[in-house]
Each structure stands twice: as structure tokens, then as C-alpha cells.
Amino acid sequence: MATLGISLNTIGISQAKGVELIAQREQLDATLPRGNASAQSTEQQSTRPKPGPRELTPEQQRQIAELQQIDRTVRAHEQAHLAAGRGVITSAANFSYTYGPDGRQYAVGGEVGIDTSAEKKPEANIDKGVRIQAAALAPKDPSPQDYRVASIGGQLEAQGRSDLAQQQAEQRMLEVERGAQQREQAREQTSSPERQRIEQAYAQSATDSGSTLNVFA
């Protein structure tokens, strides 16, 4: 699962467990030992469970093992984003935590910021769109939010390619027009007397050629 945070042109790509973890936290809290009235009141005011002196039950040990696995998965997920996000990552990974029955913190969600703003040049948008997609889809288990961010990168790349194609077409048209103008200027640069002399010579050549009679036996 994933969550999304948007700030200006920065989008968060993240991985978390959501409702499942909330339910799990409630189960963990239910297993915590309770002390006297004063200690119980302090415990209710704190979000951090206090480990009791007794050994953990098998159920608590299972919950800790699950939290450890979630922690490893979340950290690996965000590290993959960071490793592949050269030039587009705007922040280090931020994690959300919960406490296990052993009183230790475990990461259950994470987020890194990624810049999705458009660039001025089409080539820059193509490159940036490709890098956004690479960063979003780097984890081995991309979340739905990761796919949405990758889609934004794909749109940026597509827009860059479209703009580049239009730019190249306009450049080709300008080159054709420039070539036509140069040919026209070359014709205009030929002096009128010189042009008349050439035309007269051509006309005379055509007349001489027409007055010659060839007889073949």
C-alpha cells in the first residue's frame, strides 16, 4: 500500500501497511501488561508501550517477527527509490513507526519526495520523465501510488517527445523556406544585361540549329 503527499511540484512515493498495521497495533496494545492505577494512567498518556518484566508470549514474539519483516521491507522499498532517483529525489526517506511488545520502534511506512515539475526543453522533459519512472518502479514490489507516480513520469516523457517532434518539424520547414529564399536571391543577383545576353545566345543557338538541313542517304 502507499500514501501520497503533494507539496508544490513534489510528490511522495511510499510504502506502508495502512489499516492492517492499525489493527495490529491495537492487538499489540491489548497484550501489554497493566500496573497500578498511577502507572496505568501514565501508560494511557504515552503512545509508547512499556515492556513488562515478564518474558514475551509466543503471540507477542510472532508479532515482533512480523514487525521486523515489515521494517526490513519498508526500508528496502524506500532505499530502492533513493538509489534509482538520481536528480529527481527531493528528500531523504521519512519513516513512520510503531512500537512492538518489546518496546522497540519498527518502521511501518515510508516516503521519499520526488520532483515532477516540467522542464523548459523537450529533451530535459524526456530525460526527467524516464528518471521519474525508474525511481517510482525501482522497488521489487511497487505500490499503487508508485505506479501513479510512474504514470506522471510517463506523461512528462510523452509530452517531451511530442514537443521535440514538433520542434524538429518546424526546423525542417524553416530550412526548406530558407533554401527557397536563397535560390530566389541567387536569381535576383544575376544582372539584367547578363540575363538578356544569355537569353539571346540561347535563342540564336536555337535558330542556327533550326536552319541546318541534314540529308542522309
C-alpha positions as a Markdown table, in Angstrom:
| # | Residue | x | y | z |
|---|---|---|---|---|
| 1 | Met | 0.0 | 0.0 | 0.0 |
| 2 | Ala | 1.1 | 3.6 | -0.3 |
| 3 | Thr | 0.4 | 7.1 | 0.7 |
| 4 | Leu | 0.8 | 10.3 | -1.3 |
| 5 | Gly | 1.9 | 13.7 | -0.1 |
| 6 | Ile | 1.9 | 16.6 | -2.6 |
| 7 | Ser | 3.8 | 19.9 | -1.9 |
| 8 | Leu | 4.2 | 22.2 | -4.9 |
| 9 | Asn | 5.8 | 20.0 | -7.6 |
| 10 | Thr | 7.0 | 17.3 | -5.1 |
| 11 | Ile | 5.2 | 14.1 | -4.9 |
| 12 | Gly | 5.8 | 11.5 | -2.2 |
| 13 | Ile | 6.3 | 7.9 | -3.2 |
| 14 | Ser | 5.9 | 5.5 | -0.3 |
| 15 | Gln | 5.1 | 2.1 | 1.0 |
| 16 | Ala | 3.1 | 1.3 | 4.1 |
| 17 | Lys | 0.7 | -1.3 | 5.6 |
| 18 | Gly | -2.2 | 1.1 | 6.5 |
| 19 | Val | -5.3 | -0.4 | 8.2 |
| 20 | Glu | -3.6 | -3.8 | 8.7 |
| 21 | Leu | -1.0 | -2.1 | 10.9 |
| 22 | Ile | -3.5 | -0.1 | 12.8 |
| 23 | Ala | -5.4 | -3.3 | 13.7 |
| 24 | Gln | -2.1 | -5.0 | 14.5 |
| 25 | Arg | -1.1 | -2.1 | 16.8 |
| 26 | Glu | -4.4 | -2.5 | 18.7 |
| 27 | Gln | -3.7 | -6.1 | 19.1 |
| 28 | Leu | -0.2 | -5.3 | 20.4 |
| 29 | Asp | -1.6 | -2.8 | 22.9 |
| 30 | Ala | -4.1 | -5.3 | 24.2 |
| 31 | Thr | -1.2 | -7.7 | 25.2 |
| 32 | Leu | 0.7 | -5.1 | 27.2 |
| 33 | Pro | 0.9 | -5.6 | 31.0 |
| 34 | Arg | -1.0 | -3.2 | 33.2 |
| 35 | Gly | 0.4 | -1.9 | 36.6 |
| 36 | Asn | -1.2 | 0.0 | 39.4 |
| 37 | Ala | -3.6 | 2.9 | 38.9 |
| 38 | Ser | -0.8 | 5.5 | 38.7 |
| 39 | Ala | 1.3 | 3.5 | 36.3 |
| 40 | Gln | -1.8 | 2.7 | 34.2 |
| 41 | Ser | -2.7 | 6.4 | 33.9 |
| 42 | Thr | 0.9 | 7.2 | 32.7 |
| 43 | Glu | 0.7 | 4.4 | 30.2 |
| 44 | Gln | -2.5 | 5.7 | 28.7 |
| 45 | Gln | -0.9 | 9.1 | 28.2 |
| 46 | Ser | 2.0 | 7.6 | 26.3 |
| 47 | Thr | 1.9 | 6.2 | 22.8 |
| 48 | Arg | 4.9 | 4.0 | 23.6 |
| 49 | Pro | 4.2 | 0.6 | 25.2 |
| 50 | Lys | 6.3 | -0.3 | 28.2 |
| 51 | Pro | 7.8 | -3.8 | 28.1 |
| 52 | Gly | 7.0 | -5.7 | 31.3 |
| 53 | Pro | 9.4 | -7.7 | 33.3 |
| 54 | Arg | 8.0 | -11.0 | 32.2 |
| 55 | Glu | 9.0 | -12.9 | 29.1 |
| 56 | Leu | 7.1 | -12.3 | 25.9 |
| 57 | Thr | 4.4 | -14.8 | 25.0 |
| 58 | Pro | 4.6 | -16.8 | 21.8 |
| 59 | Glu | 2.0 | -14.5 | 20.3 |
| 60 | Gln | 4.0 | -11.4 | 21.1 |
| 61 | Gln | 7.1 | -13.0 | 19.6 |
| 62 | Arg | 5.2 | -13.7 | 16.5 |
| 63 | Gln | 4.0 | -10.1 | 16.3 |
| 64 | Ile | 7.6 | -8.9 | 16.8 |
| 65 | Ala | 8.8 | -11.1 | 13.9 |
| 66 | Glu | 6.1 | -9.7 | 11.7 |
| 67 | Leu | 7.1 | -6.1 | 12.6 |
| 68 | Gln | 10.7 | -6.9 | 11.9 |
| 69 | Gln | 9.8 | -8.2 | 8.5 |
| 70 | Ile | 7.7 | -5.1 | 7.8 |
| 71 | Asp | 10.5 | -2.9 | 8.9 |
| 72 | Arg | 13.0 | -4.6 | 6.5 |
| 73 | Thr | 10.5 | -4.4 | 3.6 |
| 74 | Val | 9.7 | -0.7 | 4.1 |
| 75 | Arg | 13.4 | 0.3 | 4.4 |
| 76 | Ala | 14.4 | -1.7 | 1.3 |
| 77 | His | 11.5 | -0.2 | -0.6 |
| 78 | Glu | 12.4 | 3.4 | 0.1 |
| 79 | Gln | 16.1 | 2.7 | -0.5 |
| 80 | Ala | 15.3 | 1.4 | -3.9 |
| 81 | His | 13.5 | 4.7 | -4.7 |
| 82 | Leu | 16.5 | 6.6 | -3.5 |
| 83 | Ala | 19.1 | 4.6 | -5.4 |
| 84 | Ala | 17.2 | 4.9 | -8.7 |
| 85 | Gly | 16.1 | 8.6 | -8.3 |
| 86 | Arg | 19.2 | 10.4 | -9.3 |
| 87 | Gly | 18.4 | 14.1 | -10.0 |
| 88 | Val | 14.6 | 13.8 | -9.2 |
| 89 | Ile | 14.6 | 12.8 | -5.5 |
| 90 | Thr | 14.0 | 15.9 | -3.3 |
| 91 | Ser | 14.2 | 14.4 | 0.2 |
| 92 | Ala | 15.6 | 11.5 | 2.1 |
| 93 | Ala | 13.3 | 8.8 | 3.3 |
| 94 | Asn | 10.9 | 9.7 | 6.1 |
| 95 | Phe | 9.5 | 6.8 | 8.1 |
| 96 | Ser | 6.5 | 6.3 | 10.3 |
| 97 | Tyr | 7.0 | 4.0 | 13.3 |
| 98 | Thr | 5.1 | 1.8 | 15.7 |
| 99 | Tyr | 6.3 | 0.1 | 18.9 |
| 100 | Gly | 6.3 | -3.6 | 19.4 |
| 101 | Pro | 5.6 | -5.6 | 22.6 |
| 102 | Asp | 9.4 | -5.4 | 23.2 |
| 103 | Gly | 9.2 | -1.6 | 23.4 |
| 104 | Arg | 11.3 | -1.1 | 20.2 |
| 105 | Gln | 10.4 | 1.1 | 17.2 |
| 106 | Tyr | 9.7 | -0.5 | 13.9 |
| 107 | Ala | 9.2 | 1.3 | 10.6 |
| 108 | Val | 5.8 | 0.6 | 9.1 |
| 109 | Gly | 5.6 | 3.2 | 6.4 |
| 110 | Gly | 8.0 | 5.4 | 4.5 |
| 111 | Glu | 8.0 | 8.2 | 1.9 |
| 112 | Val | 10.6 | 10.0 | -0.3 |
| 113 | Gly | 9.9 | 13.2 | -2.2 |
| 114 | Ile | 10.2 | 13.3 | -6.0 |
| 115 | Asp | 10.2 | 16.3 | -8.3 |
| 116 | Thr | 7.6 | 16.1 | -11.2 |
| 117 | Ser | 7.8 | 19.6 | -12.4 |
| 118 | Ala | 8.2 | 20.2 | -16.2 |
| 119 | Glu | 11.4 | 21.5 | -17.7 |
| 120 | Lys | 11.8 | 24.1 | -20.4 |
| 121 | Lys | 13.4 | 22.0 | -23.1 |
| 122 | Pro | 11.8 | 18.9 | -24.6 |
| 123 | Glu | 15.0 | 16.8 | -24.2 |
| 124 | Ala | 15.1 | 17.7 | -20.5 |
| 125 | Asn | 11.5 | 16.6 | -20.0 |
| 126 | Ile | 12.2 | 13.3 | -21.8 |
| 127 | Asp | 15.2 | 12.6 | -19.6 |
| 128 | Lys | 13.3 | 13.6 | -16.4 |
| 129 | Gly | 10.3 | 11.6 | -17.3 |
| 130 | Val | 12.4 | 8.5 | -17.8 |
| 131 | Arg | 14.2 | 9.0 | -14.4 |
| 132 | Ile | 10.9 | 9.5 | -12.6 |
| 133 | Gln | 9.6 | 6.2 | -13.9 |
| 134 | Ala | 12.8 | 4.5 | -12.9 |
| 135 | Ala | 12.7 | 5.8 | -9.4 |
| 136 | Ala | 9.0 | 5.0 | -8.9 |
| 137 | Leu | 9.2 | 1.5 | -10.2 |
| 138 | Ala | 12.6 | 0.6 | -8.7 |
| 139 | Pro | 11.3 | -1.5 | -5.7 |
| 140 | Lys | 10.6 | -5.1 | -6.5 |
| 141 | Asp | 7.0 | -4.6 | -5.2 |
| 142 | Pro | 5.8 | -1.2 | -6.5 |
| 143 | Ser | 2.8 | 0.1 | -4.7 |
| 144 | Pro | -0.3 | 1.6 | -6.4 |
| 145 | Gln | 1.0 | 5.0 | -5.6 |
| 146 | Asp | 4.3 | 4.1 | -7.1 |
| 147 | Tyr | 2.5 | 3.3 | -10.3 |
| 148 | Arg | 0.6 | 6.6 | -10.3 |
| 149 | Val | 3.9 | 8.5 | -9.9 |
| 150 | Ala | 5.4 | 6.4 | -12.7 |
| 151 | Ser | 2.4 | 7.4 | -14.9 |
| 152 | Ile | 3.2 | 11.1 | -14.2 |
| 153 | Gly | 6.7 | 10.5 | -15.4 |
| 154 | Gly | 5.4 | 8.7 | -18.5 |
| 155 | Gln | 3.2 | 11.7 | -19.3 |
| 156 | Leu | 6.2 | 14.0 | -18.9 |
| 157 | Glu | 8.3 | 11.9 | -21.2 |
| 158 | Ala | 5.5 | 11.7 | -23.8 |
| 159 | Gln | 5.0 | 15.4 | -23.7 |
| 160 | Gly | 8.7 | 16.0 | -24.2 |
| 161 | Arg | 8.8 | 13.7 | -27.2 |
| 162 | Ser | 5.8 | 15.4 | -28.7 |
| 163 | Asp | 7.3 | 18.8 | -28.2 |
| 164 | Leu | 10.6 | 17.6 | -29.7 |
| 165 | Ala | 8.9 | 16.2 | -32.8 |
| 166 | Gln | 7.0 | 19.4 | -33.4 |
| 167 | Gln | 10.2 | 21.4 | -32.9 |
| 168 | Gln | 12.1 | 19.3 | -35.4 |
| 169 | Ala | 9.2 | 19.6 | -37.9 |
| 170 | Glu | 9.2 | 23.3 | -37.6 |
| 171 | Gln | 13.0 | 23.4 | -38.1 |
| 172 | Arg | 12.8 | 21.3 | -41.3 |
| 173 | Met | 10.1 | 23.7 | -42.6 |
| 174 | Leu | 12.3 | 26.7 | -41.9 |
| 175 | Glu | 15.2 | 25.0 | -43.7 |
| 176 | Val | 13.0 | 24.4 | -46.8 |
| 177 | Glu | 11.9 | 28.0 | -46.7 |
| 178 | Arg | 15.4 | 29.3 | -46.2 |
| 179 | Gly | 16.6 | 27.2 | -49.2 |
| 180 | Ala | 13.9 | 28.6 | -51.4 |
| 181 | Gln | 14.8 | 32.2 | -50.4 |
| 182 | Gln | 18.4 | 31.6 | -51.2 |
| 183 | Arg | 17.6 | 30.3 | -54.7 |
| 184 | Glu | 15.4 | 33.3 | -55.3 |
| 185 | Gln | 18.1 | 35.6 | -54.1 |
| 186 | Ala | 20.6 | 34.0 | -56.4 |
| 187 | Arg | 18.4 | 34.5 | -59.4 |
| 188 | Glu | 17.8 | 38.1 | -58.5 |
| 189 | Gln | 21.6 | 38.7 | -58.1 |
| 190 | Thr | 22.1 | 37.9 | -61.9 |
| 191 | Ser | 22.2 | 41.3 | -63.7 |
| 192 | Ser | 19.5 | 42.1 | -66.3 |
| 193 | Pro | 22.0 | 42.7 | -69.1 |
| 194 | Glu | 23.7 | 39.4 | -68.4 |
| 195 | Arg | 20.4 | 37.6 | -68.3 |
| 196 | Gln | 19.5 | 39.2 | -71.7 |
| 197 | Arg | 22.8 | 38.1 | -73.2 |
| 198 | Ile | 22.3 | 34.6 | -72.0 |
| 199 | Glu | 18.7 | 34.5 | -73.4 |
| 200 | Gln | 19.8 | 36.0 | -76.8 |
| 201 | Ala | 22.6 | 33.4 | -77.1 |
| 202 | Tyr | 20.2 | 30.7 | -76.3 |
| 203 | Ala | 17.7 | 32.0 | -78.9 |
| 204 | Gln | 20.5 | 32.3 | -81.5 |
| 205 | Ser | 21.6 | 28.8 | -80.9 |
| 206 | Ala | 18.1 | 27.5 | -81.3 |
| 207 | Thr | 17.7 | 29.4 | -84.6 |
| 208 | Asp | 21.0 | 28.2 | -86.0 |
| 209 | Ser | 20.1 | 24.7 | -85.1 |
| 210 | Gly | 16.7 | 25.0 | -86.9 |
| 211 | Ser | 18.2 | 26.3 | -90.2 |
| 212 | Thr | 20.6 | 23.4 | -90.7 |
| 213 | Leu | 19.4 | 20.7 | -93.1 |
| 214 | Asn | 20.8 | 17.3 | -92.7 |
| 215 | Val | 20.5 | 14.9 | -95.6 |
| 216 | Phe | 21.1 | 11.2 | -95.1 |
| 217 | Ala | 21.4 | 8.7 | -97.9 |
